[in-house]
Amino acid sequence: MPEGRVSRRVEFTDRSLKAIKPPPRPKQLDYFDDTLPGFGLRVSYNGRKSWIVLYRCNGVKGRLTLGRVDVLPLVDARELARDALKSAAHGDDPGLKKDRDREAPTFKQLADRYVEEYAKPRKRTWQKDQRLLEKNLIPGLGRHNNLFATFGSFNTGRFVTNRPITPSLFGQRLALAVRVAVLDK
């Protein structure tokens, strides 16, 4: 283990998490769960506590930060750690997947690309597509990278505005969003 780091085994409970104090400067302490191998808590000298999971994928060791303790509850963090360990056991590196998701283009970037590369050269009504994107879709999906996870917003029949939309407008928005999202594939 690198100098300045200490490893400890703890049974994680809400009470034990509150009892863990930050180490003196410039150390980080890693506490590992007794029940789930590889699942742990990293405590920095500034008091920040983050969930981590150590895994081995295709013979290469990796560490994945799942989230902060104040944002992600223990039960959810354990479930995410199980999923990461399971995918590492199947040969899919969860750290690489997180990096790919972070670097994926946003919906706004894909929408701009759709208008420039597809709609303008091929459609006479490209202004309508651009208007639908700018008024209805980009305000709600613009910053999202994982587009297919955000399409659940369409299920409510309300999108961007709080008033119900007609079925035909709903279908237009959904079809246009899917055409834009397919550009990324």
VOGU-201454 format. One line per 5 residues: number of its first residue (from 1); for each residue x, y, z of C-alpha. Coordinates in nm, 4 decimals. Layout:
REM residues N
NUM) X/Y/Z | ...
//
This chain:
REM residues 185
1) 0.0000/0.0000/0.0000 | 0.1378/0.3485/-0.0882 | 0.2941/0.5590/0.1819 | 0.0476/0.7876/0.3555 | -0.2422/0.5424/0.3179
6) -0.3829/0.3099/0.5779 | -0.6325/0.0354/0.5058 | -0.8974/-0.0738/0.7546 | -1.1884/-0.3231/0.7612 | -1.5192/-0.2042/0.9066
11) -1.8781/-0.3226/0.9046 | -2.0542/-0.0327/0.7358 | -2.3651/0.0960/0.9096 | -2.5079/0.4462/0.9238 | -2.3747/0.4785/1.2765
16) -2.0231/0.3594/1.1915 | -2.0072/0.5986/0.8949 | -2.0803/0.8959/1.1177 | -1.8134/0.7842/1.3641 | -1.5329/0.7812/1.1052
21) -1.3231/1.0956/1.1439 | -1.0948/1.2491/0.8804 | -0.7228/1.1679/0.9060 | -0.4547/1.4308/0.9626 | -0.3178/1.6133/0.6600
26) -0.2133/1.4922/0.3844 | -0.3455/1.1398/0.4330 | -0.6385/0.9522/0.2873 | -0.7804/0.6535/0.4653 | -0.9499/0.3635/0.2894
31) -1.2017/0.1619/0.4919 | -1.3321/-0.1607/0.3414 | -1.6599/-0.3364/0.4067 | -1.6586/-0.6750/0.5789 | -1.9580/-0.8031/0.3846
36) -1.8737/-0.7037/0.0242 | -1.5137/-0.7541/-0.0931 | -1.3680/-0.4556/-0.2783 | -1.6358/-0.2121/-0.1582 | -1.4976/0.0694/0.0510
41) -1.5025/0.4221/0.1793 | -1.2253/0.6735/0.1106 | -1.1938/0.9496/0.3706 | -0.9815/1.2541/0.2841 | -0.8140/1.4876/0.5308
46) -1.0631/1.7636/0.4389 | -1.3519/1.5460/0.5635 | -1.4856/1.4317/0.2257 | -1.6107/1.0724/0.2259 | -1.6553/0.8858/-0.1025
51) -1.7673/0.5339/-0.1885 | -1.5121/0.3339/-0.3866 | -1.4913/-0.0141/-0.5301 | -1.1681/-0.1953/-0.6116 | -1.1944/-0.4521/-0.8902
56) -0.9840/-0.6597/-1.1241 | -1.0849/-0.6799/-1.4883 | -0.8897/-0.8941/-1.7346 | -0.5959/-0.9036/-1.4940 | -0.5791/-0.5251/-1.4487
61) -0.6607/-0.3643/-1.1134 | -0.8935/-0.0695/-1.1083 | -1.0663/0.1645/-0.8665 | -1.4029/0.3232/-0.9338 | -1.5420/0.6126/-0.7323
66) -1.9166/0.5624/-0.6960 | -2.0123/0.8896/-0.5303 | -2.0048/1.0931/-0.2134 | -2.1526/0.9569/0.1098 | -2.3763/1.2603/0.1629
71) -2.5341/1.2119/-0.1824 | -2.5398/0.8329/-0.2220 | -2.6874/0.6222/0.0638 | -2.5123/0.3054/0.1823 | -2.7728/0.0685/0.0339
76) -2.7501/0.2278/-0.3125 | -2.3700/0.2387/-0.2993 | -2.3562/-0.1337/-0.2162 | -2.5832/-0.2111/-0.5099 | -2.3685/-0.0021/-0.7469
81) -2.0576/-0.1771/-0.6146 | -2.2162/-0.5186/-0.6779 | -2.3018/-0.4139/-1.0329 | -1.9472/-0.2878/-1.0938 | -1.7927/-0.6072/-0.9558
86) -2.0316/-0.8175/-1.1635 | -1.9474/-0.6342/-1.4848 | -1.5738/-0.6583/-1.4078 | -1.6135/-1.0337/-1.3591 | -1.7744/-1.0533/-1.7048
91) -1.4807/-0.8664/-1.8602 | -1.6384/-0.5195/-1.8902 | -1.4252/-0.2547/-1.7185 | -1.6627/-0.0290/-1.5196 | -1.4035/0.2501/-1.5038
96) -1.3729/0.2632/-1.8817 | -1.7517/0.2639/-1.9162 | -1.7736/0.5638/-1.6805 | -1.5089/0.7479/-1.8855 | -1.6898/0.6716/-2.2135
101) -2.0197/0.7969/-2.0717 | -1.8530/1.1161/-1.9506 | -1.6966/1.1847/-2.2921 | -2.0139/1.1091/-2.4906 | -2.1598/1.4043/-2.6821
106) -2.4525/1.5893/-2.5291 | -2.7948/1.6023/-2.6916 | -2.7364/1.9638/-2.7945 | -2.4133/1.8708/-2.9742 | -2.5909/1.5853/-3.1524
111) -2.8848/1.8094/-3.2426 | -2.6543/2.0691/-3.3989 | -2.4778/1.7940/-3.5912 | -2.8137/1.6510/-3.7066 | -2.9263/1.9871/-3.8454
116) -2.5948/2.0603/-4.0206 | -2.5115/1.7155/-4.1573 | -2.8538/1.5631/-4.2207 | -3.1488/1.8000/-4.2144 | -3.0109/2.0967/-4.4130
121) -2.8775/1.8915/-4.7055 | -3.1687/1.6447/-4.7251 | -3.4883/1.8150/-4.6044 | -3.6782/2.1168/-4.7289 | -3.8395/2.1484/-4.3839
126) -3.5139/2.1539/-4.1889 | -3.6172/2.4832/-4.0223 | -3.9131/2.3034/-3.8629 | -3.6799/2.0372/-3.7211 | -3.4449/2.3042/-3.5949
131) -3.7316/2.4957/-3.4322 | -3.8678/2.1795/-3.2656 | -3.5228/2.0987/-3.1339 | -3.4510/2.4479/-3.0013 | -3.7932/2.5137/-2.8489
136) -3.8936/2.1710/-2.7207 | -3.6084/1.9236/-2.6910 | -3.2818/2.1047/-2.6203 | -3.4101/2.2845/-2.3071 | -3.4939/1.9469/-2.1492
141) -3.2311/1.7138/-2.2951 | -2.9545/1.9532/-2.4009 | -2.6936/1.8699/-2.1369 | -2.7665/1.4971/-2.1080 | -2.5163/1.2446/-2.2388
146) -2.7014/0.9208/-2.1663 | -2.9908/0.9938/-2.3973 | -3.1790/0.6669/-2.3853 | -3.2000/0.6879/-2.0059 | -3.3547/1.0353/-2.0321
151) -3.6229/0.9332/-2.2817 | -3.8382/0.8394/-1.9815 | -3.9292/1.2094/-1.9771 | -4.1457/1.1460/-2.2804 | -4.3636/0.8915/-2.0981
156) -4.5390/1.1581/-1.8950 | -4.6796/1.3401/-2.1986 | -4.5347/1.6594/-2.0543 | -4.1983/1.7741/-2.1699 | -4.0189/2.1037/-2.1108
161) -4.3486/2.2848/-2.0581 | -4.5901/2.1840/-1.7845 | -4.8911/2.1621/-2.0125 | -5.0018/1.8426/-2.1823 | -4.9058/1.7992/-2.5459
166) -5.1106/1.6494/-2.8252 | -5.0307/1.2962/-2.9412 | -4.9113/1.4184/-3.2830 | -4.6697/1.6722/-3.1311 | -4.5563/1.4078/-2.8827
171) -4.4797/1.1708/-3.1710 | -4.2944/1.4420/-3.3649 | -4.0767/1.5272/-3.0675 | -4.0004/1.1655/-2.9908 | -3.9217/1.0783/-3.3539
176) -3.6922/1.3778/-3.3903 | -3.5140/1.3011/-3.0622 | -3.4560/0.9413/-3.1693 | -3.3208/1.0510/-3.5104 | -3.0754/1.2818/-3.3346
181) -2.9746/1.0167/-3.0809 | -2.9067/0.7599/-3.3543 | -2.6328/0.9883/-3.4898 | -2.4222/0.8898/-3.1893 | -2.4354/0.5166/-3.2704
//
